[in-house]
Amino acid sequence: MVNELNDGTADLQFDKVVRQGAGTPGALSCAYCKRPLGAEYYDVSGKSACAGCRGQIEALIQPPEGAGPFLTALLFGTVAGVAGAILYYAVIAITNFEIGIVAIAIGFMVGYAVRKGAGGRGGRRFQVLAVVLTYLAVGLAYTPLVVKGAIESRTKAGASATAPGATNGANATRPSAIKLVAVIAGFVVALPVMVIAGGLPASLLSAAIIFFGMQQAWRMTGVPRLKITGPYRVGAPPAPAA
């Protein structure tokens, strides 16, 4: 079974021919399944592959189509993003410091989960999904702090308004659940920018680390950059250059 295919960026050679030692058929093995090669082999980013593994690799580097894989990736990525946000918030709440490097861990978690939901494959729409979920997870981590501060401010303001009839007025102006969700969603989207803008220039490092986390998620959900050539005959002389 072919596993990780994300590291196909090394210098590649596609015109080489693998020669067998001592003229023994099957002396060479596929770099992926470790089974002996037959009379022909394929070159996958400088590694010899049998026909079966070559087919699996070609399937894995094709972006999945349809709504099913995307929705599964969305579900997996959302769960990972919420878990990452809880981790980020816990670090802030416990240490009273913002440790931006946790954003890179969130990017890794989301990228891994999105790729897992996509069946081990990637593509541009999965990359965009992973980046958005990573950003929202960082914003979600800051949300409890903002909500807590808003509740404390509202409590102090409400304590001073104790005149008769004030309760009815408060009930009349109480926001609906839909408005409350919309406000929280807006905070989630805007908070990373607000936190960075409010802490300049010291927050530039946090901004860079959040960017690296999003970049990590982008890389992990991309299509592997592999090149497959062949078939080549084992032990045959190289083909003449075109």
MIDOSE-1310 file (N, C-alpha, C; in nm, 2 decimals, decimal comma, always signed):
residues 242
mvne	+0,09/-0,12/+0,00/+0,00/+0,00/+0,00/+0,09/+0,12/+0,00; +0,06/+0,22/-0,09/+0,14/+0,34/-0,09/+0,09/+0,43/+0,02; +0,19/+0,49/+0,09/+0,15/+0,58/+0,21/+0,18/+0,72/+0,17; +0,26/+0,79/+0,25/+0,29/+0,93/+0,23/+0,35/+0,96/+0,10
lndg	+0,30/+1,07/+0,03/+0,35/+1,11/-0,10/+0,37/+1,26/-0,11; +0,40/+1,32/+0,00/+0,41/+1,46/+0,01/+0,55/+1,52/-0,02; +0,65/+1,43/-0,04/+0,78/+1,48/-0,05/+0,84/+1,45/-0,18; +0,78/+1,49/-0,29/+0,83/+1,47/-0,42/+0,90/+1,58/-0,48
tadl	+0,97/+1,66/-0,40/+1,03/+1,79/-0,45/+1,18/+1,78/-0,47; +1,24/+1,66/-0,46/+1,38/+1,65/-0,47/+1,42/+1,65/-0,62; +1,55/+1,67/-0,65/+1,59/+1,66/-0,79/+1,56/+1,53/-0,85; +1,50/+1,53/-0,97/+1,44/+1,41/-1,02/+1,52/+1,37/-1,15
qfdk	+1,53/+1,24/-1,17/+1,59/+1,18/-1,29/+1,49/+1,08/-1,35; +1,45/+1,10/-1,47/+1,35/+1,02/-1,53/+1,39/+0,94/-1,65; +1,52/+0,95/-1,69/+1,56/+0,88/-1,81/+1,66/+0,76/-1,77; +1,67/+0,73/-1,64/+1,76/+0,63/-1,60/+1,70/+0,49/-1,62
vvrq	+1,78/+0,39/-1,63/+1,73/+0,25/-1,64/+1,80/+0,17/-1,53; +1,72/+0,10/-1,46/+1,77/+0,01/-1,35/+1,82/-0,12/-1,41; +1,94/-0,15/-1,37/+2,00/-0,28/-1,42/+2,01/-0,38/-1,31; +1,98/-0,50/-1,34/+1,98/-0,61/-1,25/+2,12/-0,66/-1,23
gagt	+2,14/-0,70/-1,11/+2,27/-0,76/-1,08/+2,27/-0,91/-1,11; +2,38/-0,96/-1,17/+2,41/-1,10/-1,20/+2,30/-1,16/-1,29; +2,23/-1,07/-1,36/+2,13/-1,12/-1,46/+2,02/-1,20/-1,40; +1,99/-1,18/-1,27/+1,88/-1,26/-1,21/+1,75/-1,19/-1,22
pgal	+1,65/-1,24/-1,29/+1,52/-1,17/-1,29/+1,46/-1,16/-1,16; +1,39/-1,04/-1,13/+1,32/-1,02/-1,01/+1,42/-0,98/-0,89; +1,55/-0,95/-0,92/+1,64/-0,92/-0,82/+1,61/-0,78/-0,76; +1,55/-0,69/-0,83/+1,52/-0,56/-0,78/+1,37/-0,56/-0,73
scay	+1,35/-0,47/-0,63/+1,22/-0,46/-0,57/+1,16/-0,32/-0,59; +1,03/-0,32/-0,58/+0,95/-0,19/-0,59/+0,98/-0,11/-0,46; +1,01/+0,02/-0,48/+1,04/+0,10/-0,36/+0,92/+0,12/-0,26; +0,80/+0,08/-0,31/+0,68/+0,10/-0,23/+0,63/-0,02/-0,16
ckrp	+0,60/-0,12/-0,24/+0,55/-0,25/-0,19/+0,66/-0,35/-0,16; +0,78/-0,32/-0,20/+0,89/-0,41/-0,17/+0,89/-0,55/-0,25; +0,80/-0,56/-0,34/+0,79/-0,68/-0,42/+0,89/-0,68/-0,53; +0,93/-0,79/-0,58/+1,03/-0,79/-0,69/+0,97/-0,73/-0,82
lgae	+1,05/-0,65/-0,89/+1,00/-0,60/-1,01/+1,00/-0,70/-1,12; +0,91/-0,69/-1,22/+0,91/-0,78/-1,33/+1,00/-0,73/-1,44; +0,95/-0,75/-1,56/+1,03/-0,70/-1,67/+1,03/-0,55/-1,69; +0,93/-0,49/-1,64/+0,92/-0,34/-1,66/+0,90/-0,27/-1,52
yydv	+0,93/-0,15/-1,52/+0,91/-0,07/-1,40/+0,88/+0,08/-1,44; +0,84/+0,15/-1,34/+0,81/+0,30/-1,36/+0,90/+0,38/-1,26; +0,93/+0,50/-1,30/+1,00/+0,59/-1,22/+0,91/+0,69/-1,16; +0,91/+0,70/-1,02/+0,82/+0,79/-0,95/+0,91/+0,88/-0,87
sgks	+0,94/+1,00/-0,92/+1,03/+1,09/-0,85/+1,16/+1,03/-0,81; +1,22/+0,95/-0,90/+1,35/+0,89/-0,87/+1,34/+0,75/-0,80; +1,22/+0,70/-0,78/+1,21/+0,57/-0,71/+1,14/+0,47/-0,81; +1,19/+0,35/-0,81/+1,14/+0,25/-0,89/+1,01/+0,20/-0,84
acag	+0,91/+0,18/-0,92/+0,77/+0,13/-0,88/+0,72/+0,03/-0,98; +0,65/-0,07/-0,92/+0,58/-0,16/-1,01/+0,45/-0,10/-1,07; +0,39/-0,18/-1,16/+0,27/-0,13/-1,22/+0,16/-0,11/-1,12; +0,14/-0,20/-1,03/+0,04/-0,18/-0,93/+0,05/-0,06/-0,84
crgq	+0,17/-0,03/-0,79/+0,19/+0,08/-0,71/+0,18/+0,21/-0,79; +0,23/+0,20/-0,92/+0,21/+0,32/-1,00/+0,07/+0,36/-1,02; -0,02/+0,26/-1,03/-0,17/+0,29/-1,04/-0,22/+0,35/-0,91; -0,18/+0,30/-0,80/-0,22/+0,36/-0,67/-0,17/+0,50/-0,65
ieal	-0,05/+0,52/-0,69/+0,01/+0,66/-0,68/-0,07/+0,76/-0,77; -0,10/+0,72/-0,89/-0,17/+0,80/-0,98/-0,31/+0,83/-0,93; -0,37/+0,74/-0,86/-0,50/+0,76/-0,80/-0,49/+0,86/-0,68; -0,39/+0,85/-0,60/-0,37/+0,93/-0,49/-0,34/+1,07/-0,52
iqpp	-0,28/+1,10/-0,63/-0,24/+1,24/-0,67/-0,35/+1,31/-0,75; -0,46/+1,24/-0,77/-0,58/+1,30/-0,83/-0,67/+1,36/-0,73; -0,70/+1,49/-0,74/-0,79/+1,55/-0,64/-0,93/+1,47/-0,63; -0,98/+1,44/-0,52/-1,11/+1,38/-0,51/-1,22/+1,47/-0,56
egag	-1,32/+1,41/-0,63/-1,43/+1,49/-0,68/-1,56/+1,47/-0,60; -1,66/+1,55/-0,62/-1,78/+1,54/-0,55/-1,79/+1,60/-0,42; -1,91/+1,61/-0,37/-1,93/+1,68/-0,24/-1,90/+1,59/-0,12; -1,91/+1,46/-0,14/-1,88/+1,37/-0,02/-1,75/+1,39/+0,04
pflt	-1,64/+1,38/-0,03/-1,51/+1,40/+0,03/-1,49/+1,53/+0,09; -1,54/+1,64/+0,03/-1,53/+1,77/+0,08/-1,60/+1,79/+0,22; -1,72/+1,73/+0,22/-1,80/+1,74/+0,35/-1,73/+1,66/+0,46; -1,68/+1,55/+0,42/-1,61/+1,47/+0,53/-1,48/+1,54/+0,57
allf	-1,41/+1,60/+0,48/-1,29/+1,68/+0,52/-1,33/+1,80/+0,60; -1,45/+1,86/+0,57/-1,50/+1,98/+0,65/-1,53/+1,93/+0,79; -1,59/+1,82/+0,80/-1,62/+1,77/+0,94/-1,50/+1,74/+1,02; -1,41/+1,66/+0,96/-1,28/+1,63/+1,03/-1,20/+1,75/+1,06
gtva	-1,19/+1,84/+0,96/-1,12/+1,97/+0,99/-1,18/+2,05/+1,09; -1,31/+2,06/+1,10/-1,38/+2,14/+1,20/-1,35/+2,08/+1,34; -1,36/+1,95/+1,36/-1,33/+1,89/+1,49/-1,19/+1,92/+1,53; -1,09/+1,91/+1,43/-0,95/+1,93/+1,47/-0,93/+2,08/+1,50
gvag	-1,00/+2,17/+1,43/-0,99/+2,31/+1,45/-1,04/+2,35/+1,59; -1,16/+2,29/+1,63/-1,21/+2,32/+1,77/-1,12/+2,27/+1,87; -1,06/+2,15/+1,85/-0,97/+2,09/+1,95/-0,84/+2,18/+1,96; -0,80/+2,23/+1,84/-0,68/+2,32/+1,84/-0,71/+2,45/+1,91
aily	-0,83/+2,50/+1,89/-0,87/+2,63/+1,96/-0,88/+2,61/+2,11; -0,93/+2,50/+2,15/-0,93/+2,47/+2,30/-0,79/+2,46/+2,35; -0,70/+2,40/+2,28/-0,56/+2,39/+2,32/-0,50/+2,53/+2,33; -0,52/+2,61/+2,23/-0,47/+2,75/+2,22/-0,52/+2,83/+2,34
yavi	-0,65/+2,82/+2,36/-0,71/+2,90/+2,47/-0,66/+2,85/+2,61; -0,64/+2,72/+2,62/-0,59/+2,67/+2,75/-0,45/+2,72/+2,78; -0,37/+2,73/+2,67/-0,23/+2,78/+2,69/-0,24/+2,93/+2,74; -0,33/+3,01/+2,67/-0,34/+3,15/+2,71/-0,39/+3,16/+2,85
aitn	-0,50/+3,08/+2,88/-0,56/+3,10/+3,01/-0,47/+3,05/+3,13; -0,39/+2,95/+3,10/-0,31/+2,89/+3,21/-0,18/+2,97/+3,23; -0,12/+3,01/+3,12/+0,01/+3,08/+3,13/+0,00/+3,23/+3,13; -0,12/+3,29/+3,09/-0,14/+3,43/+3,08/-0,05/+3,49/+2,97
feig	+0,00/+3,41/+2,88/+0,08/+3,45/+2,77/+0,02/+3,39/+2,64; +0,04/+3,47/+2,54/+0,00/+3,42/+2,41/+0,12/+3,35/+2,34; +0,11/+3,22/+2,33/+0,22/+3,15/+2,26/+0,18/+3,11/+2,12; +0,22/+3,20/+2,03/+0,17/+3,19/+1,89/+0,21/+3,06/+1,82
ivai	+0,32/+2,99/+1,87/+0,36/+2,87/+1,81/+0,25/+2,76/+1,81; +0,16/+2,78/+1,90/+0,05/+2,68/+1,90/-0,03/+2,69/+1,77; -0,03/+2,80/+1,70/-0,10/+2,82/+1,57/-0,04/+2,72/+1,47; +0,09/+2,69/+1,48/+0,15/+2,60/+1,39/+0,10/+2,46/+1,41
aigf	+0,08/+2,43/+1,54/+0,02/+2,30/+1,58/-0,12/+2,29/+1,53; -0,20/+2,40/+1,54/-0,34/+2,40/+1,49/-0,33/+2,37/+1,34; -0,24/+2,44/+1,26/-0,23/+2,41/+1,12/-0,20/+2,27/+1,09; -0,11/+2,21/+1,17/-0,08/+2,07/+1,14/-0,20/+1,98/+1,17
mvgy	-0,27/+2,01/+1,28/-0,39/+1,93/+1,32/-0,50/+1,94/+1,21; -0,53/+2,06/+1,17/-0,63/+2,08/+1,07/-0,59/+2,02/+0,93; -0,47/+2,04/+0,89/-0,42/+1,99/+0,77/-0,43/+1,84/+0,76; -0,38/+1,77/+0,87/-0,39/+1,63/+0,88/-0,53/+1,58/+0,87
avrk	-0,62/+1,65/+0,95/-0,76/+1,60/+0,95/-0,83/+1,62/+0,82; -0,81/+1,73/+0,75/-0,87/+1,76/+0,62/-0,82/+1,66/+0,52; -0,69/+1,63/+0,52/-0,64/+1,53/+0,43/-0,70/+1,39/+0,46; -0,71/+1,36/+0,59/-0,77/+1,23/+0,63/-0,91/+1,22/+0,58
gagg	-0,99/+1,33/+0,59/-1,13/+1,33/+0,55/-1,14/+1,32/+0,40; -1,04/+1,37/+0,33/-1,04/+1,36/+0,18/-0,98/+1,23/+0,13; -0,97/+1,13/+0,22/-0,92/+1,00/+0,18/-0,77/+0,99/+0,15; -0,69/+1,08/+0,22/-0,55/+1,08/+0,20/-0,51/+1,16/+0,08
rggr	-0,60/+1,23/+0,01/-0,56/+1,30/-0,11/-0,58/+1,45/-0,08; -0,55/+1,54/-0,18/-0,56/+1,68/-0,16/-0,60/+1,75/-0,28; -0,60/+1,88/-0,28/-0,64/+1,96/-0,40/-0,66/+2,10/-0,35; -0,69/+2,19/-0,45/-0,69/+2,33/-0,42/-0,81/+2,36/-0,32
rfqv	-0,93/+2,31/-0,34/-1,04/+2,34/-0,25/-1,01/+2,29/-0,11; -0,94/+2,18/-0,10/-0,91/+2,13/+0,04/-0,80/+2,22/+0,10; -0,71/+2,27/+0,02/-0,62/+2,37/+0,07/-0,68/+2,49/+0,13; -0,78/+2,55/+0,05/-0,85/+2,67/+0,09/-0,93/+2,64/+0,22
lavv	-0,99/+2,52/+0,22/-1,07/+2,48/+0,34/-0,98/+2,47/+0,47; -0,86/+2,41/+0,45/-0,77/+2,39/+0,57/-0,72/+2,53/+0,62; -0,69/+2,62/+0,52/-0,64/+2,75/+0,57/-0,75/+2,83/+0,64; -0,87/+2,83/+0,59/-0,99/+2,90/+0,65/-1,01/+2,84/+0,79
ltyl	-1,01/+2,71/+0,80/-1,04/+2,64/+0,93/-0,93/+2,68/+1,03; -0,81/+2,68/+0,99/-0,69/+2,72/+1,07/-0,71/+2,86/+1,13; -0,74/+2,95/+1,04/-0,76/+3,09/+1,08/-0,88/+3,10/+1,18; -0,99/+3,04/+1,15/-1,11/+3,04/+1,24/-1,08/+2,98/+1,37
avgl	-0,99/+2,88/+1,37/-0,96/+2,81/+1,50/-0,88/+2,91/+1,59; -0,79/+2,98/+1,53/-0,71/+3,08/+1,60/-0,81/+3,19/+1,66; -0,90/+3,24/+1,57/-1,00/+3,33/+1,62/-1,09/+3,28/+1,73; -1,13/+3,15/+1,72/-1,21/+3,09/+1,82/-1,14/+3,08/+1,95
aytp	-1,01/+3,07/+1,95/-0,93/+3,06/+2,08/-0,94/+3,19/+2,15; -0,95/+3,30/+2,08/-0,95/+3,43/+2,15/-1,10/+3,47/+2,20; -1,19/+3,40/+2,14/-1,33/+3,44/+2,16/-1,38/+3,43/+2,31; -1,34/+3,32/+2,38/-1,38/+3,32/+2,52/-1,33/+3,44/+2,61
lvvk	-1,21/+3,49/+2,57/-1,15/+3,60/+2,65/-1,24/+3,73/+2,62; -1,27/+3,75/+2,49/-1,35/+3,86/+2,46/-1,49/+3,86/+2,52; -1,56/+3,74/+2,51/-1,69/+3,72/+2,56/-1,69/+3,74/+2,72; -1,59/+3,69/+2,78/-1,57/+3,71/+2,93/-1,56/+3,85/+2,96
gaie	-1,48/+3,93/+2,89/-1,47/+4,07/+2,91/-1,60/+4,15/+2,89; -1,67/+4,11/+2,78/-1,80/+4,17/+2,75/-1,90/+4,15/+2,86; -1,90/+4,02/+2,91/-2,00/+3,99/+3,02/-1,97/+4,07/+3,15; -1,84/+4,08/+3,18/-1,81/+4,16/+3,30/-1,84/+4,30/+3,28
srtk	-1,82/+4,36/+3,16/-1,86/+4,50/+3,14/-2,01/+4,52/+3,15; -2,08/+4,42/+3,09/-2,23/+4,43/+3,09/-2,29/+4,42/+3,24; -2,22/+4,33/+3,31/-2,26/+4,31/+3,45/-2,24/+4,44/+3,53; -2,13/+4,51/+3,51/-2,10/+4,63/+3,58/-2,20/+4,74/+3,54
agas	-2,23/+4,74/+3,41/-2,33/+4,84/+3,36/-2,47/+4,82/+3,41; -2,50/+4,69/+3,42/-2,64/+4,65/+3,47/-2,65/+4,68/+3,62; -2,55/+4,67/+3,69/-2,56/+4,69/+3,84/-2,59/+4,84/+3,87; -2,56/+4,93/+3,78/-2,59/+5,07/+3,81/-2,73/+5,11/+3,76
atap	-2,79/+5,02/+3,68/-2,93/+5,05/+3,63/-3,02/+4,97/+3,71; -3,06/+5,02/+3,83/-3,14/+4,94/+3,92/-3,28/+5,01/+3,95; -3,31/+5,11/+3,86/-3,43/+5,19/+3,88/-3,55/+5,10/+3,85; -3,67/+5,13/+3,91/-3,79/+5,05/+3,88/-3,82/+5,05/+3,73
gatn	-3,86/+4,94/+3,67/-3,90/+4,93/+3,53/-3,78/+4,91/+3,44; -3,66/+4,90/+3,50/-3,54/+4,88/+3,42/-3,54/+4,74/+3,36; -3,60/+4,64/+3,44/-3,59/+4,50/+3,39/-3,67/+4,49/+3,26; -3,79/+4,55/+3,25/-3,86/+4,54/+3,13/-3,79/+4,59/+3,01
gana	-3,72/+4,70/+3,04/-3,64/+4,76/+2,93/-3,53/+4,67/+2,89; -3,47/+4,61/+2,98/-3,36/+4,52/+2,95/-3,41/+4,40/+2,87; -3,53/+4,35/+2,91/-3,58/+4,23/+2,83/-3,62/+4,27/+2,69; -3,67/+4,40/+2,68/-3,71/+4,44/+2,55/-3,59/+4,46/+2,45
trps	-3,47/+4,49/+2,51/-3,36/+4,51/+2,42/-3,26/+4,39/+2,42; -3,30/+4,28/+2,48/-3,21/+4,16/+2,49/-3,20/+4,11/+2,35; -3,07/+4,08/+2,30/-3,05/+4,03/+2,17/-3,10/+3,89/+2,15; -3,15/+3,86/+2,03/-3,20/+3,72/+2,01/-3,08/+3,63/+1,99
aikl	-3,11/+3,50/+1,99/-3,00/+3,40/+1,98/-2,93/+3,41/+1,85; -3,01/+3,44/+1,74/-2,95/+3,45/+1,61/-2,85/+3,57/+1,61; -2,89/+3,68/+1,67/-2,80/+3,79/+1,67/-2,68/+3,76/+1,75; -2,70/+3,69/+1,86/-2,58/+3,66/+1,94/-2,48/+3,57/+1,87
vavi	-2,53/+3,47/+1,80/-2,45/+3,38/+1,72/-2,38/+3,46/+1,61; -2,45/+3,55/+1,55/-2,39/+3,63/+1,44/-2,28/+3,72/+1,50; -2,30/+3,78/+1,62/-2,19/+3,86/+1,68/-2,07/+3,78/+1,71; -2,09/+3,66/+1,77/-1,98/+3,57/+1,80/-1,91/+3,53/+1,68
agfv	-1,98/+3,50/+1,57/-1,91/+3,46/+1,44/-1,83/+3,57/+1,39; -1,88/+3,69/+1,40/-1,81/+3,81/+1,36/-1,68/+3,83/+1,44; -1,69/+3,80/+1,57/-1,57/+3,81/+1,66/-1,47/+3,71/+1,61; -1,51/+3,59/+1,59/-1,42/+3,48/+1,55/-1,34/+3,52/+1,42
valp	-1,41/+3,58/+1,33/-1,35/+3,62/+1,20/-1,25/+3,74/+1,22; -1,29/+3,83/+1,31/-1,22/+3,96/+1,32/-1,11/+3,95/+1,43; -1,12/+3,86/+1,52/-1,03/+3,87/+1,64/-0,89/+3,86/+1,61; -0,84/+3,76/+1,52/-0,70/+3,76/+1,49/-0,64/+3,89/+1,44
vmvi	-0,72/+3,95/+1,35/-0,67/+4,08/+1,30/-0,67/+4,19/+1,41; -0,78/+4,19/+1,49/-0,79/+4,29/+1,60/-0,68/+4,27/+1,70; -0,65/+4,15/+1,73/-0,54/+4,12/+1,83/-0,41/+4,16/+1,78; -0,38/+4,13/+1,65/-0,25/+4,17/+1,59/-0,24/+4,32/+1,58
aggl	-0,35/+4,38/+1,53/-0,35/+4,53/+1,51/-0,34/+4,60/+1,64; -0,40/+4,55/+1,75/-0,39/+4,62/+1,88/-0,26/+4,60/+1,95; -0,18/+4,50/+1,91/-0,05/+4,48/+1,98/+0,07/+4,52/+1,90; +0,05/+4,59/+1,79/+0,17/+4,63/+1,71/+0,26/+4,71/+1,79
pasl	+0,40/+4,70/+1,76/+0,46/+4,61/+1,67/+0,50/+4,48/+1,73; +0,47/+4,46/+1,86/+0,51/+4,33/+1,92/+0,44/+4,21/+1,87; +0,32/+4,24/+1,82/+0,23/+4,13/+1,77/+0,27/+4,08/+1,63; +0,37/+4,14/+1,57/+0,41/+4,10/+1,43/+0,47/+3,95/+1,44
lsaa	+0,53/+3,91/+1,54/+0,58/+3,78/+1,55/+0,46/+3,68/+1,56; +0,36/+3,71/+1,64/+0,24/+3,63/+1,64/+0,18/+3,62/+1,50; +0,17/+3,73/+1,43/+0,11/+3,73/+1,30/+0,19/+3,64/+1,21; +0,32/+3,64/+1,22/+0,41/+3,56/+1,13/+0,38/+3,41/+1,17
iiff	+0,37/+3,38/+1,29/+0,35/+3,24/+1,33/+0,21/+3,19/+1,29; +0,11/+3,27/+1,30/-0,02/+3,24/+1,25/-0,02/+3,21/+1,10; +0,06/+3,29/+1,03/+0,07/+3,27/+0,89/+0,14/+3,14/+0,86; +0,24/+3,11/+0,94/+0,31/+2,98/+0,92/+0,22/+2,86/+0,95
gmqq	+0,13/+2,88/+1,05/+0,03/+2,77/+1,07/-0,06/+2,75/+0,96; -0,11/+2,86/+0,90/-0,19/+2,85/+0,78/-0,12/+2,79/+0,66; +0,01/+2,83/+0,65/+0,09/+2,77/+0,54/+0,11/+2,62/+0,56; +0,13/+2,58/+0,68/+0,14/+2,44/+0,71/+0,02/+2,36/+0,67
awrm	-0,10/+2,41/+0,70/-0,22/+2,35/+0,66/-0,24/+2,35/+0,51; -0,19/+2,45/+0,44/-0,19/+2,46/+0,29/-0,11/+2,35/+0,23; +0,02/+2,34/+0,28/+0,11/+2,24/+0,23/+0,06/+2,10/+0,25; +0,00/+2,07/+0,36/-0,04/+1,93/+0,39/-0,16/+1,88/+0,31
tgvp	-0,23/+1,98/+0,26/-0,35/+1,94/+0,18/-0,34/+1,96/+0,03; -0,22/+1,98/-0,01/-0,20/+2,00/-0,16/-0,18/+1,87/-0,23; -0,18/+1,88/-0,36/-0,16/+1,76/-0,44/-0,01/+1,73/-0,44; +0,04/+1,61/-0,41/+0,18/+1,57/-0,41/+0,24/+1,61/-0,55
rlki	+0,36/+1,67/-0,55/+0,43/+1,70/-0,67/+0,52/+1,59/-0,71; +0,46/+1,50/-0,78/+0,53/+1,38/-0,82/+0,52/+1,37/-0,98; +0,63/+1,31/-1,03/+0,63/+1,29/-1,18/+0,65/+1,14/-1,20; +0,56/+1,08/-1,28/+0,57/+0,94/-1,31/+0,61/+0,92/-1,46
tgpy	+0,71/+0,85/-1,49/+0,75/+0,82/-1,62/+0,77/+0,67/-1,64; +0,77/+0,63/-1,76/+0,78/+0,48/-1,79/+0,67/+0,43/-1,88; +0,67/+0,31/-1,91/+0,75/+0,20/-1,84/+0,89/+0,19/-1,90; +0,98/+0,14/-1,82/+1,12/+0,11/-1,86/+1,14/-0,04/-1,85
rvga	+1,22/-0,09/-1,93/+1,25/-0,23/-1,92/+1,37/-0,25/-1,83; +1,36/-0,35/-1,74/+1,47/-0,37/-1,65/+1,59/-0,43/-1,73; +1,71/-0,37/-1,71/+1,83/-0,41/-1,77/+1,85/-0,37/-1,92; +1,75/-0,29/-1,97/+1,76/-0,25/-2,11/+1,85/-0,12/-2,11
ppap	+1,91/-0,09/-2,23/+1,99/+0,03/-2,24/+1,90/+0,15/-2,24; +1,95/+0,27/-2,20/+1,86/+0,39/-2,20/+1,81/+0,43/-2,34; +1,69/+0,48/-2,34/+1,64/+0,52/-2,47/+1,71/+0,65/-2,52; +1,73/+0,66/-2,65/+1,80/+0,78/-2,70/+1,73/+0,91/-2,67
aa	+1,80/+1,01/-2,64/+1,74/+1,14/-2,61/+1,66/+1,20/-2,73; +1,55/+1,26/-2,70/+1,47/+1,32/-2,81/+1,53/+1,44/-2,86
